[in-house]
Amino acid sequence: MTDPAASTPPAFAAASAGRPSEASAKAGTPLWPAQLDHIGRESDNPAALVTFYRDVMGMAVQPLGPGQWLMRGPQRRILIAVGTRGGQPLSAFRVESRQQLDAVRARVTGRGVPLLNLSTPLFADGFAVRDPDGRQVAFGLPDPRYAEPASFDLPAARLRGRLQHVVVASTDVARLAKFYVEDLGFVVTDNVFAAGDEHAAATAMFLRSDLEHHSFAVFRAPEARPDHHAYETASWNDIRDWADHMAAHRIKLWWGPGRHGAGNNLFFMVEDPDGHKVELSAELEYVARDAAPRAWAHEERTLNLWGGAWMRS
């Protein structure tokens, strides 16, 4: 990973002063620091998803109740439930203390955002909200009953891969990002604009809740939908080992290997049985808490310095 004290030079000049997102970044937020703890997945064929995340991603299976399973590996876990094919209805972020949780809750209620009942059994305490695209976002403290076991017997559990970020697609990037920044307290790292023009509508935004480049991002697309989630490894050798593991399971790389421009990380993606994209990443950039948002052009190079890119719009 990049030195937290340094910043990768942006492809374009930083976004202009006075943006609400920049003001939010410098004002501080009680959400900092928070990390993605788990996500929820839905499927009309959950058995296939359970098998994929067990055998391919090295996550042990724990039934939680009718139609719901906890998939858990070293520093990674997701919930799978019966539902809409390819659905990703929940993103859950863990905070560090009850005091921080109370401060985040106070910020959210102070912004007039309705609170929902906690939507995940993996948090001992917390709350949830619904974002403008209808997805639930939870904040909480992990329940020790679901802490990682001492060891995992699955071969893929030996491969490093910490659940690190989740990305969605939306028809209105600015509206969704504004909710995450102003109401929830995320900080903008990078904006992507048509032709790099910071006065144009954003086509993607990358948001962080600690020093890592992003824990959440949104891309413009013709419909609101899940985009992908990612597991952070430690090195290029880890990326190689994961790719060899995918080959052993006859899973073709869907995109990559490559290096993202925004984030500067090495990566490749595969698809799970429902077509949901799963990313393996290494060397994700660190960005200082008070760094101003940067602007990038809506072009392939922003998403892949090495070659072609998945352009959502």
C-alpha positions as CSV (number, residue, x, y, z in Angstrom):
1,M,0.0,0.0,0.0
2,T,1.0,3.6,-0.5
3,D,2.5,5.6,2.4
4,P,-0.5,7.3,4.2
5,A,1.6,10.5,4.4
6,A,1.9,10.6,0.6
7,S,-0.7,11.0,-2.2
8,T,-0.5,9.7,-5.7
9,P,-0.5,12.8,-8.0
10,P,-4.0,13.2,-9.5
11,A,-4.6,12.9,-13.2
12,F,-6.3,16.3,-13.1
13,A,-6.4,19.2,-10.7
14,A,-8.2,18.9,-7.4
15,A,-11.9,19.8,-7.5
16,S,-12.6,23.5,-7.0
17,A,-12.8,24.9,-3.5
18,G,-16.2,25.4,-1.9
19,R,-17.8,22.1,-3.0
20,P,-20.0,20.7,-0.2
21,S,-18.0,17.5,-0.4
22,E,-14.7,19.2,0.2
23,A,-16.2,21.2,3.1
24,S,-17.4,17.9,4.6
25,A,-14.0,16.3,4.3
26,K,-12.3,19.1,6.2
27,A,-15.0,19.5,8.8
28,G,-14.4,16.0,10.2
29,T,-17.0,13.3,10.6
30,P,-17.8,10.9,13.5
31,L,-17.9,8.1,11.0
32,W,-14.1,8.2,10.7
33,P,-12.7,5.6,11.0
34,A,-15.2,2.9,9.9
35,Q,-14.6,-0.2,7.8
36,L,-16.9,-2.4,5.6
37,D,-17.7,-5.4,7.8
38,H,-20.0,-7.4,5.6
39,I,-22.5,-7.1,2.8
40,G,-25.8,-8.9,2.2
41,R,-26.4,-10.9,-1.0
42,E,-29.7,-12.3,-2.3
43,S,-30.3,-15.0,-4.8
44,D,-33.1,-17.1,-6.3
45,N,-30.5,-19.9,-6.2
46,P,-28.7,-19.4,-2.9
47,A,-27.2,-22.9,-2.9
48,A,-25.0,-22.0,-5.9
49,L,-23.9,-18.8,-4.1
50,V,-23.1,-20.6,-0.9
51,T,-21.0,-23.2,-2.9
52,F,-19.1,-20.4,-4.7
53,Y,-18.2,-18.4,-1.6
54,R,-17.3,-21.6,0.2
55,D,-15.1,-23.2,-2.4
56,V,-13.8,-20.3,-4.4
57,M,-13.6,-17.6,-1.7
58,G,-12.7,-19.8,1.3
59,M,-15.7,-19.0,3.5
60,A,-17.1,-21.5,5.9
61,V,-20.9,-21.9,5.9
62,Q,-23.1,-21.3,9.0
63,P,-26.9,-21.4,8.6
64,L,-28.5,-18.6,10.5
65,G,-32.2,-19.5,10.0
66,P,-34.6,-20.3,7.2
67,G,-33.2,-19.0,4.0
68,Q,-30.2,-17.3,5.4
69,W,-26.5,-18.2,5.6
70,L,-23.4,-16.6,7.1
71,M,-20.3,-17.1,4.9
72,R,-17.1,-16.4,6.9
73,G,-13.4,-16.5,6.1
74,P,-10.3,-14.8,7.5
75,Q,-11.2,-11.0,7.5
76,R,-14.1,-11.6,5.2
77,R,-17.8,-12.4,5.7
78,I,-21.0,-12.0,3.8
79,L,-24.7,-12.9,4.4
80,I,-26.6,-14.8,1.7
81,A,-30.4,-15.0,1.7
82,V,-33.2,-16.1,-0.5
83,G,-34.3,-13.2,-2.7
84,T,-33.8,-11.4,-5.9
85,R,-31.2,-12.8,-8.2
86,G,-28.0,-10.8,-8.0
87,G,-29.4,-8.6,-5.2
88,Q,-27.1,-6.8,-2.8
89,P,-29.6,-5.1,-0.3
90,L,-27.2,-4.4,2.6
91,S,-23.8,-2.8,3.2
92,A,-22.7,-3.0,6.9
93,F,-19.9,-0.8,8.3
94,R,-18.3,-1.4,11.7
95,V,-17.2,1.4,14.0
96,E,-14.7,1.2,16.9
97,S,-16.7,2.0,20.0
98,R,-20.1,2.6,21.4
99,Q,-19.3,6.3,21.7
100,Q,-18.5,6.5,18.0
101,L,-21.7,4.6,17.2
102,D,-23.7,7.0,19.3
103,A,-22.0,10.0,17.5
104,V,-22.8,8.6,14.1
105,R,-26.4,7.9,15.1
106,A,-26.7,11.5,16.4
107,R,-25.3,12.9,13.1
108,V,-27.8,10.8,11.0
109,T,-30.8,11.7,13.1
110,G,-29.8,15.3,13.2
111,R,-29.9,15.3,9.4
112,G,-33.5,14.0,9.6
113,V,-32.7,10.5,8.2
114,P,-35.2,7.9,9.5
115,L,-33.6,5.0,11.4
116,L,-34.6,1.4,10.6
117,N,-34.4,-1.6,12.8
118,L,-31.0,-3.2,12.7
119,S,-31.0,-5.3,9.6
120,T,-28.1,-7.7,10.3
121,P,-27.6,-10.4,13.0
122,L,-23.8,-9.8,12.9
123,F,-23.9,-6.6,14.8
124,A,-24.6,-6.6,18.6
125,D,-25.7,-3.0,18.5
126,G,-26.3,-0.6,15.7
127,F,-28.8,0.9,13.4
128,A,-29.6,1.0,9.7
129,V,-30.9,3.6,7.2
130,R,-32.2,3.4,3.6
131,D,-30.2,5.2,0.9
132,P,-32.0,7.1,-2.0
133,D,-31.8,4.0,-4.2
134,G,-33.5,1.8,-1.6
135,R,-30.5,-0.1,-0.3
136,Q,-29.9,-0.5,3.5
137,V,-26.8,0.8,5.1
138,A,-26.0,-0.4,8.6
139,F,-23.5,0.8,11.2
140,G,-22.7,-1.1,14.3
141,L,-20.5,-3.1,16.7
142,P,-19.7,-6.7,15.7
143,D,-21.4,-9.4,17.8
144,P,-18.7,-11.6,19.3
145,R,-20.8,-14.7,18.7
146,Y,-19.9,-14.4,15.1
147,A,-16.2,-13.7,15.6
148,E,-13.8,-15.6,13.3
149,P,-12.9,-19.1,14.5
150,A,-9.3,-19.9,15.2
151,S,-8.7,-21.6,11.9
152,F,-10.3,-22.4,8.6
153,D,-9.9,-25.8,6.8
154,L,-10.9,-24.6,3.4
155,P,-8.0,-24.3,0.9
156,A,-9.0,-20.8,-0.3
157,A,-8.9,-19.6,3.3
158,R,-5.1,-19.7,3.1
159,L,-5.3,-16.9,0.5
160,R,-5.3,-13.4,1.9
161,G,-8.4,-11.3,1.1
162,R,-9.9,-8.8,3.5
163,L,-13.4,-7.6,2.6
164,Q,-12.6,-3.9,1.8
165,H,-15.1,-2.1,-0.3
166,V,-18.5,-2.2,-2.0
167,V,-19.6,-0.4,-5.1
168,V,-23.0,0.3,-6.6
169,A,-24.5,1.8,-9.8
170,S,-27.0,4.5,-9.8
171,T,-28.9,6.7,-12.3
172,D,-28.1,9.7,-10.1
173,V,-24.5,9.7,-8.8
174,A,-24.7,13.1,-7.3
175,R,-27.8,12.5,-5.3
176,L,-26.6,9.2,-3.9
177,A,-23.1,10.5,-3.1
178,K,-24.6,13.5,-1.4
179,F,-26.5,11.3,1.0
180,Y,-23.4,9.2,1.9
181,V,-21.3,12.3,2.4
182,E,-23.6,14.9,4.0
183,D,-26.0,12.6,5.8
184,L,-23.8,9.6,6.7
185,G,-20.4,11.2,7.0
186,F,-18.3,9.5,4.2
187,V,-15.5,11.6,2.7
188,V,-15.0,12.2,-1.0
189,T,-11.7,10.9,-2.4
190,D,-12.1,11.1,-6.2
191,N,-14.7,12.4,-8.7
192,V,-15.0,11.3,-12.3
193,F,-16.4,13.8,-14.8
194,A,-17.0,13.8,-18.5
195,A,-13.8,15.0,-20.2
196,G,-12.4,15.8,-16.7
197,D,-14.6,18.9,-16.5
198,E,-15.4,19.4,-12.8
199,H,-18.4,21.4,-13.8
200,A,-20.0,18.5,-15.6
201,A,-22.2,15.9,-14.0
202,A,-20.2,13.2,-12.1
203,T,-20.1,9.8,-13.7
204,A,-18.5,8.2,-10.6
205,M,-17.5,9.1,-7.1
206,F,-15.2,7.3,-4.7
207,L,-15.8,7.8,-0.9
208,R,-13.7,6.8,2.1
209,S,-14.3,6.2,5.8
210,D,-10.7,5.7,6.8
211,L,-7.3,6.1,5.2
212,E,-8.0,3.6,2.4
213,H,-8.9,5.2,-0.9
214,H,-12.6,4.1,-0.8
215,S,-14.8,1.8,1.2
216,F,-17.8,2.8,-1.0
217,A,-18.2,4.1,-4.5
218,V,-20.9,4.8,-7.0
219,F,-20.9,4.7,-10.8
220,R,-23.5,6.1,-13.2
221,A,-25.5,3.5,-15.0
222,P,-28.9,3.2,-16.8
223,E,-30.4,1.6,-13.7
224,A,-29.8,1.4,-9.9
225,R,-28.1,-2.0,-9.2
226,P,-25.2,-3.6,-7.4
227,D,-21.9,-3.2,-9.1
228,H,-19.2,-5.2,-7.3
229,H,-17.5,-5.8,-3.9
230,A,-13.8,-6.3,-3.3
231,Y,-11.3,-8.2,-1.2
232,E,-7.9,-6.5,-0.5
233,T,-4.8,-8.7,-0.6
234,A,-1.3,-7.7,0.4
235,S,0.8,-7.9,-2.8
236,W,1.0,-8.7,-6.5
237,N,1.9,-12.3,-5.6
238,D,-1.4,-12.6,-3.8
239,I,-3.2,-11.5,-7.0
240,R,-1.2,-14.2,-8.9
241,D,-2.2,-16.8,-6.3
242,W,-5.9,-15.9,-6.5
243,A,-5.8,-16.0,-10.3
244,D,-4.2,-19.5,-10.2
245,H,-6.9,-20.5,-7.7
246,M,-9.6,-19.2,-10.0
247,A,-8.0,-21.2,-12.9
248,A,-8.1,-24.4,-10.7
249,H,-11.8,-23.9,-10.4
250,R,-12.2,-23.1,-14.1
251,I,-13.3,-19.6,-13.4
252,K,-12.3,-17.2,-16.1
253,L,-11.1,-13.7,-15.2
254,W,-13.9,-11.3,-16.2
255,W,-11.7,-8.2,-16.2
256,G,-8.0,-7.7,-15.6
257,P,-5.4,-8.1,-14.4
258,G,-4.9,-4.3,-14.5
259,R,-4.2,-1.3,-12.4
260,H,-7.0,1.2,-11.6
261,G,-6.1,4.9,-12.1
262,A,-8.4,6.1,-9.3
263,G,-7.1,4.1,-6.3
264,N,-3.9,3.0,-8.0
265,N,-4.6,-0.6,-7.0
266,L,-3.8,-3.8,-8.8
267,F,-6.9,-5.9,-9.5
268,F,-8.9,-8.5,-11.4
269,M,-12.6,-9.4,-11.3
270,V,-14.6,-12.6,-11.7
271,E,-18.3,-13.2,-11.6
272,D,-20.1,-15.3,-9.1
273,P,-23.0,-17.6,-10.2
274,D,-25.5,-14.8,-10.3
275,G,-23.2,-12.6,-12.4
276,H,-22.3,-10.3,-9.5
277,K,-18.7,-9.0,-9.9
278,V,-16.1,-9.9,-7.3
279,E,-12.8,-8.0,-7.2
280,L,-9.4,-9.1,-5.9
281,S,-7.3,-6.0,-5.2
282,A,-3.8,-5.1,-3.9
283,E,-1.9,-1.9,-3.0
284,L,-5.0,0.3,-2.7
285,E,-3.9,3.9,-2.2
286,Y,-4.0,5.6,1.2
287,V,-5.4,9.1,1.3
288,A,-5.0,11.6,4.2
289,R,-8.2,12.5,6.0
290,D,-8.1,16.2,5.1
291,A,-7.0,15.6,1.4
292,A,-9.2,17.6,-1.0
293,P,-11.3,15.6,-3.6
294,R,-9.6,15.1,-7.0
295,A,-11.1,15.1,-10.5
296,W,-10.6,12.5,-13.2
297,A,-11.8,12.2,-16.8
298,H,-14.5,9.7,-17.7
299,E,-12.3,7.5,-19.8
300,E,-10.9,4.0,-19.8
301,R,-7.5,5.1,-18.4
302,T,-9.1,6.3,-15.2
303,L,-10.4,2.8,-14.5
304,N,-7.5,0.8,-15.9
305,L,-4.0,2.3,-16.6
306,W,-3.0,-0.8,-18.4
307,G,-5.7,-1.3,-21.0
308,G,-9.4,-1.6,-21.5
309,A,-12.0,-0.8,-18.9
310,W,-15.5,-1.7,-17.8
311,M,-17.4,1.5,-18.7
312,R,-20.7,1.5,-16.9
313,S,-22.0,4.5,-19.0
